[in-house]
Amino acid sequence: MKPDTGEDPEQQPIERAHLNDPIDTTSKVFRYPAASELTALMRRYWIPVWSVPEGEDSVQRVLQYPVCLAVVAQDYARFYGITSGLSRTTLTGDGWAVGVMFTPAAGHLLTHRPVAAFTDRFADLTDVFGEEGLLLTRSIRTAMASAPRAPESHRAAMDLFDEALRPFASIDDEGLLINRVVAFVEDNPDVLRVEQVRDEFGMSERALQRLVHRRIGLTPKWLIQRRRLQEAAGRLRERAIPLAEMAALLGYADQPHFVRDFAKVVGMTPAAFAEKYGI
């Protein structure tokens, strides 16, 4: 199976959620689409493979999408809730991981709990899948061990995950609704207020709050802010427009509000980010 971008995996563009240093070439990420029967449950696979020189490290910074993740690596296997701030993963030595990016509907279906229980934390994969999670982890490690960059290894690992996920493929009506709500916010940059989401789906403020908290673990306001910050990171990389204009496009009352929100989550000002990560 080819990566979902249709491009050479080593030349894929940096995604808006990833705040990676463009000159850091220690890792490559291979991305693959979900199987057709699982698209309501998962968005895609991503398989990073890295080789970091001895004595160095590579910090991966991500403004996570509003979805849960499952990751099997050489030394851990975890189910991740949504990180409300900036997610950081430090890579060292040689390694690989096989990751599943789920849809917003999936977290509750997989855990049978409100996803708020996993916000800003992770659990061992066996806490979600039980004994099958341990077998799945062992099988994926065997599939990836000898040739972690090979498409055949990737296909074998993804087939194993597919088999484990098929029992969850039937999405409930509430799950389908949260998938649509998140897609509406992510796909429409002009959605800047929670009221726009309520109007689109004919929901009361309380009903929308309860839906998003139960299925994502955060708030409708967070959904909008997360998309705005991801969009800001993409624009800052390109250094295309002045900060004041960018703040207005993203719906901020003024530039200082934008700078404060960005710096609070990302850990540096927009100007510093553009200087460090601009392309």
C-alpha positions as CSV (number, residue, x, y, z in Angstrom):
1,M,0.0,0.0,0.0
2,K,1.3,3.5,-0.9
3,P,1.3,6.4,1.5
4,D,-1.9,8.4,1.5
5,T,-0.3,11.6,0.1
6,G,0.7,9.9,-3.2
7,E,4.3,11.2,-2.7
8,D,7.6,9.7,-1.7
9,P,7.3,9.2,2.1
10,E,10.6,10.9,2.6
11,Q,9.3,14.1,0.9
12,Q,5.9,14.4,2.5
13,P,5.2,18.0,3.8
14,I,5.0,18.8,7.5
15,E,1.4,18.7,8.7
16,R,-0.2,21.7,10.3
17,A,-0.3,19.8,13.7
18,H,3.4,19.0,13.7
19,L,5.8,21.7,14.9
20,N,8.9,19.9,13.7
21,D,12.2,21.6,12.9
22,P,12.4,21.5,9.1
23,I,16.1,20.7,9.2
24,D,15.8,17.7,11.5
25,T,16.2,14.7,9.2
26,T,16.6,12.1,11.9
27,S,13.1,10.6,11.4
28,K,10.8,9.8,8.6
29,V,7.1,9.3,8.8
30,F,5.2,6.9,6.5
31,R,1.5,7.6,6.4
32,Y,-1.2,5.2,5.1
33,P,-5.0,5.5,4.8
34,A,-7.4,3.5,6.9
35,A,-9.0,0.4,5.4
36,S,-12.3,1.3,3.7
37,E,-14.4,-0.5,6.3
38,L,-12.7,1.3,9.2
39,T,-12.8,4.9,8.0
40,A,-15.5,5.9,10.5
41,L,-13.3,4.5,13.3
42,M,-9.8,5.6,12.3
43,R,-8.3,8.3,10.1
44,R,-5.0,6.7,9.2
45,Y,-1.8,4.9,10.2
46,W,1.4,6.7,10.7
47,I,4.7,4.9,11.1
48,P,7.8,6.9,12.2
49,V,11.2,5.4,11.8
50,W,14.2,7.3,13.3
51,S,17.9,7.1,13.6
52,V,19.3,9.8,16.0
53,P,23.1,10.1,16.5
54,E,24.5,8.8,19.8
55,G,24.4,11.5,22.5
56,E,21.7,13.5,20.7
57,D,17.9,13.5,20.8
58,S,15.1,14.7,18.6
59,V,12.0,16.3,20.2
60,Q,8.8,15.9,18.2
61,R,6.3,18.6,19.1
62,V,2.6,18.2,18.1
63,L,-0.6,20.2,18.5
64,Q,-2.6,17.0,18.6
65,Y,-5.8,16.6,16.6
66,P,-8.9,16.0,18.7
67,V,-8.6,12.3,18.5
68,C,-7.2,9.4,20.5
69,L,-4.2,7.4,19.4
70,A,-2.8,3.9,19.8
71,V,0.9,3.4,19.4
72,V,3.0,0.2,19.5
73,A,6.8,0.8,19.7
74,Q,9.8,-1.4,20.6
75,D,9.6,-0.6,24.3
76,Y,5.9,0.4,24.9
77,A,2.4,0.0,23.7
78,R,-0.1,2.7,24.7
79,F,-3.5,4.2,24.2
80,Y,-3.3,8.0,24.3
81,G,-6.1,10.4,25.1
82,I,-6.0,13.9,23.7
83,T,-3.3,16.2,24.8
84,S,-4.8,19.6,25.6
85,G,-1.6,21.5,25.3
86,L,1.6,20.7,23.3
87,S,2.5,17.0,23.0
88,R,6.3,16.3,23.2
89,T,8.0,13.0,22.3
90,T,11.8,12.6,22.6
91,L,13.4,10.2,20.1
92,T,16.8,8.7,20.8
93,G,18.9,6.0,19.1
94,D,17.3,3.9,16.4
95,G,13.7,3.1,16.6
96,W,10.2,2.8,15.1
97,A,6.6,3.0,16.1
98,V,3.3,2.0,14.5
99,G,0.5,4.5,15.3
100,V,-3.2,4.6,14.7
101,M,-4.9,8.0,14.5
102,F,-8.6,7.3,15.4
103,T,-11.6,9.4,14.6
104,P,-13.3,11.5,17.3
105,A,-16.0,8.7,17.7
106,A,-13.5,6.0,18.5
107,G,-12.2,6.7,22.0
108,H,-15.5,6.0,23.8
109,L,-16.2,3.0,21.7
110,L,-12.8,1.4,22.5
111,T,-12.6,2.3,26.2
112,H,-16.3,2.2,27.1
113,R,-15.7,5.3,29.2
114,P,-16.0,9.1,28.7
115,V,-12.8,10.1,26.9
116,A,-12.2,12.8,29.5
117,A,-10.8,10.0,31.7
118,F,-7.8,9.9,29.3
119,T,-7.3,13.6,28.7
120,D,-3.6,14.5,29.0
121,R,-2.6,10.9,29.9
122,F,-2.1,7.5,28.4
123,A,-2.8,3.9,29.4
124,D,-1.2,0.6,28.5
125,L,-2.7,-0.9,25.4
126,T,-3.8,-3.9,27.5
127,D,-6.0,-1.6,29.6
128,V,-8.1,-1.0,26.5
129,F,-7.8,-4.3,24.6
130,G,-7.1,-6.7,27.5
131,E,-5.1,-9.9,26.7
132,E,-5.6,-9.3,23.0
133,G,-3.6,-6.0,23.4
134,L,-0.6,-8.0,24.6
135,L,-0.8,-10.5,21.7
136,L,-1.3,-7.6,19.2
137,T,1.8,-5.9,20.6
138,R,4.0,-9.0,20.3
139,S,2.8,-9.7,16.7
140,I,3.4,-6.1,15.6
141,R,6.9,-6.1,17.0
142,T,7.7,-9.3,15.2
143,A,6.3,-7.9,11.9
144,M,8.5,-4.7,12.2
145,A,11.7,-6.1,13.7
146,S,13.7,-7.0,10.7
147,A,12.9,-4.2,8.3
148,P,11.1,-1.3,9.9
149,R,11.3,0.9,6.7
150,A,9.9,-1.8,4.4
151,P,6.3,-1.4,3.0
152,E,5.9,-5.2,3.6
153,S,6.6,-4.7,7.3
154,H,4.2,-1.8,7.4
155,R,1.4,-3.8,5.7
156,A,1.8,-6.7,8.0
157,A,1.6,-4.5,11.1
158,M,-1.4,-2.6,9.8
159,D,-3.2,-5.9,9.0
160,L,-2.8,-6.9,12.6
161,F,-4.2,-3.7,13.8
162,D,-7.1,-3.9,11.3
163,E,-8.0,-7.3,12.6
164,A,-8.1,-6.1,16.2
165,L,-10.2,-3.0,15.3
166,R,-12.9,-4.6,13.1
167,P,-15.1,-5.6,16.0
168,F,-15.5,-1.8,16.8
169,A,-16.2,-0.7,13.2
170,S,-20.0,-0.2,13.8
171,I,-20.3,3.5,14.9
172,D,-23.2,4.6,17.1
173,D,-25.3,7.7,16.2
174,E,-23.6,9.9,18.8
175,G,-20.2,8.8,17.4
176,L,-21.2,9.7,13.9
177,L,-22.4,13.1,15.2
178,I,-19.1,13.9,16.9
179,N,-17.2,13.0,13.8
180,R,-19.4,15.5,11.8
181,V,-19.0,18.2,14.5
182,V,-15.2,17.9,14.5
183,A,-15.0,17.8,10.7
184,F,-17.1,21.0,10.5
185,V,-14.7,22.8,12.8
186,E,-11.5,21.5,11.2
187,D,-12.6,22.0,7.6
188,N,-14.1,25.5,7.9
189,P,-11.6,28.2,8.9
190,D,-14.4,30.7,9.2
191,V,-15.8,28.9,12.3
192,L,-14.6,31.1,15.0
193,R,-17.3,30.9,17.6
194,V,-19.1,28.0,19.4
195,E,-22.4,29.6,18.4
196,Q,-21.6,28.7,14.8
197,V,-21.3,25.1,15.7
198,R,-24.5,25.1,17.7
199,D,-26.4,26.7,14.8
200,E,-25.0,24.2,12.3
201,F,-26.1,21.2,14.2
202,G,-29.2,22.6,15.9
203,M,-27.9,21.9,19.4
204,S,-28.2,23.7,22.7
205,E,-25.1,24.9,24.4
206,R,-25.4,22.3,27.1
207,A,-26.0,19.5,24.7
208,L,-22.9,20.4,22.6
209,Q,-20.8,20.8,25.7
210,R,-21.8,17.3,27.0
211,L,-21.3,15.7,23.6
212,V,-17.7,17.1,23.1
213,H,-16.7,16.4,26.7
214,R,-17.9,12.8,26.6
215,R,-16.5,11.9,23.2
216,I,-13.3,14.1,23.2
217,G,-12.7,15.0,26.8
218,L,-12.5,18.8,26.2
219,T,-14.7,21.7,25.2
220,P,-16.2,23.1,21.9
221,K,-14.1,26.2,22.5
222,W,-10.9,24.1,22.7
223,L,-11.8,22.5,19.3
224,I,-11.9,25.9,17.7
225,Q,-8.7,27.2,19.4
226,R,-6.8,24.0,18.5
227,R,-7.7,24.4,14.8
228,R,-6.7,28.1,14.9
229,L,-3.3,27.4,16.5
230,Q,-2.6,24.6,13.9
231,E,-3.5,27.0,11.1
232,A,-1.3,29.7,12.7
233,A,1.6,27.3,12.8
234,G,1.2,26.6,9.1
235,R,1.0,30.2,8.2
236,L,4.0,31.1,10.4
237,R,6.1,28.5,8.6
238,E,5.4,30.3,5.3
239,R,5.9,33.8,6.8
240,A,3.3,34.9,4.3
241,I,1.5,37.7,6.2
242,P,2.2,40.1,9.1
243,L,1.2,39.0,12.6
244,A,-1.6,41.6,12.9
245,E,-3.2,40.4,9.7
246,M,-2.9,36.8,10.7
247,A,-4.5,37.5,14.1
248,A,-7.5,39.1,12.3
249,L,-7.8,36.2,9.9
250,L,-7.8,33.7,12.8
251,G,-10.6,35.7,14.6
252,Y,-8.6,37.2,17.4
253,A,-9.6,40.7,18.7
254,D,-6.0,41.9,18.3
255,Q,-2.5,40.8,17.9
256,P,-1.6,40.7,21.6
257,H,-4.4,38.2,22.3
258,F,-3.1,36.0,19.4
259,V,0.5,36.2,20.7
260,R,-0.6,35.3,24.2
261,D,-2.7,32.3,23.2
262,F,0.0,30.9,20.8
263,A,2.9,31.4,23.3
264,K,0.9,29.8,26.2
265,V,0.4,26.5,24.3
266,V,3.4,26.3,22.0
267,G,5.9,27.7,24.5
268,M,7.3,30.5,22.2
269,T,5.9,33.6,20.5
270,P,4.7,33.5,17.0
271,A,7.7,35.5,15.8
272,A,10.1,33.2,17.6
273,F,8.3,30.2,16.0
274,A,8.5,31.7,12.5
275,E,12.2,32.4,13.0
276,K,13.0,28.9,14.2
277,Y,10.7,26.8,12.1
278,G,10.0,28.9,9.0
279,I,10.7,27.4,5.6
